[in-house]
């Protein structure tokens, strides 16, 4: 019986640590993509109409605009994954807390 409890505790700890690691990984990705998106959007502004580099919009500004769309998609996906892993970690903590209260 004691061996089963120690196995259960180690399994519980490893699953919590794995979920925490996944959450941290996706949070970092979301932060990196968010910063890249912010910088990209800021770099598009000089190519807009009535700005100094508008003459180069089609050669430089349009690819930057397309890149911002890709970065927005990557940011949204990574933020959604981070949110999902945060919910998963929260639910795991609740389940393990309730399970240990029942024992």
N, C-alpha and C positions, 0 to 999 in steps of 0.2 A: 504494500500500500504506500509506503514511504517512497519507494522507487517511482511509482506512478506520479506522485505529487511532485517529485523533483523533475521528472520528465515534462510534466505539464507546465511547471514554472519556467523551465528552460525554453519550451516551445512558445510559451506566452511572451517571454522576453525577446526571443528571436523574431517573432512576428511583429511585435511592437517596434523593434529596432529597424526591421526591414521597411515597415510602413513609414517610419520617421525619416529614414534615408531617402525613400522615394519622394516624400513630401519636400524635403530640403532640395533635392535635385531639381524637381519641377519648379520650385519657387525661384531658384537661381536662374533657370532658363527663362522664366517669365520676366525676371528683372532685367536680364541681358537683352532679351528681345524688346522689352519696353524702352530701355535706354536707346537701343539702336533705332527703333521707330521714331522716338522723339528727335534724335539727331538728324535722321533722314528727313523728317518733315521740316525741321528747321533749315536744312540745306536746300529745300525746294523753294523757299520763299523768295530768294533773289532772282529766280527765273520766272516769276509770275508777272502778269501784265503790269506796266507802269513801274517796274523795277529795273535796275541797271543791267542785268544779264538776260533780259527777256528775249533778245535776239538769238540767244543760244538755247532757247527752251526745247526745241525739237531735237537737238543733238545731245544735250546734257540733262535738261529738266525732265523730259518725258521718261527716260530710263530710270531716273530717280523716283518719279511718280509711280512707275510700275514696281520698283523695289519696295516702295512704302506699302503697296498693296500686299505684297508677299510677306513683308515683316508684320503687317497687321494680322494676317492669317496665322502666322507662326506665334505671335504674341497671344492671340485669342486662344489658340489650341493649348499652349503651355500654361496659360492662366487657368483654363478650364481643368486641365490635368492636375494642377496644383490644388485647386478647389476640391476636386474629387478625392485626391489622396488625403486632404485635410479632413474631409467628411469620413473617409474610411478609417483614419487613425482615431478620430473621435468616437466612432462607433465601436472600434476594437476596445478602446479604453472603457467605454460603458459596459460592453459585454463581459470583459474580464473583471470589472469591479462588481457587477451583478453576480457573476459566477462565484467569485470568492466570498460574497456575502451569503450565497445559498449554501456553501459548504460548511 
